[in-house]
Amino acid sequence: LVEIGLWCAYTREQITRENADAIAKRFGHNSGDKLYQYYTKYVIPNNRFGDRGSECKNNNQIKRIKKILPLLTEEQMETAMDELKMLENLTDKEY
């Protein structure tokens, strides 16, 4: 669900409380509420590439972004790659 919320944020597919269950089911999950929570977190850019407080958490976020890259359009991928580089640079510098 985390990656789906992240993907929806990059693709600008809006998730609301009303459509969250349907979107979760489309991807084989049941928890629309949890998906909505992830989406509302990741729709804010700093929550996608900002410091998570530890090297491990940052590296997990880097893996999530890399995992969804093949699912993005070229324009969306450009944004994701820029954010990925910022998070990688931050992680290298801080930890």
N, C-alpha and C positions, 0 to 999 in steps of 0.2 A: 504493500500500500504506500510505503514511503516513496518509492520510485514513481508510482502512478501520480501521486500528488505533485511530485517534482516535475514530471513530464507535462502534466496539465498546466502547471505554472509557466513552463517554457513555451508551450504551444498556445497558451492563452485560452484553453478550453475551460470555461468558467464552471466551477463546482459550487453549487448552492446546497443548502440543507434539503431542498426539494428534489434535486436531481442526483444527489450523492449516492443513494442506494442503487439507482439504475447504472451509474458509471462504475461503481464498484462491481456490480454483477457482470457488467460487460467485460471486465478483466478477470472474472472468476473469483471474486471476493464477496463477502457478505456485509462488511462493516462500512456502510456509507458514512456514518458519523466519524469514524477514525480517518477515513479518506478526506473528509471535509476538514478535519483538524490539520492534517498534513498539508493540504492545499493552502489553507489560510496562512499557515506558517511560511510556506515557500513562495507564495505570490509576492511576498516582500523580498526584493532582491538581496538585501543585506543578510537575510536569513538563509539564503542559498550559498553565499560565498564568504560570510563573516566568520570570525574566529569562534569556534565551538568550546573553547576552554581547555582543550588538551590535544596533543598530537594525534592520539588514537581517534578521537571524535572527528577531527579535521580529515584524517585519512579515510575514515568511513564515508564522510560526505564526498570526498574526491572520488571514491569508488562508485558511489551512487550516481554522480554526474556522468562519469565515464560509461556507466552501464546503459544510460538512456541516450547517449549521443547518437547511436545508429538509428534511433527512432525519430530524430528531429530533421526538419528541413534545413537547407543550407543556411538560411538566415537565422533560424533558431539555434543552430549548431554554433554559429559565429558568436552569439551572445553567451551560450553555455561555455564555449572554449575560453572566452575572455574571462568569465567568472571563475572557471577552473584554474586558469593561470594565476589569478589574483589569490585564490585560496591556497594553491601550491606555494606561491611565493611567500605568503603570510606564514604558512606552516614551516617552510624552510628557515625563515628569518626568526620566528618566535621559538621554535623547538629544535 
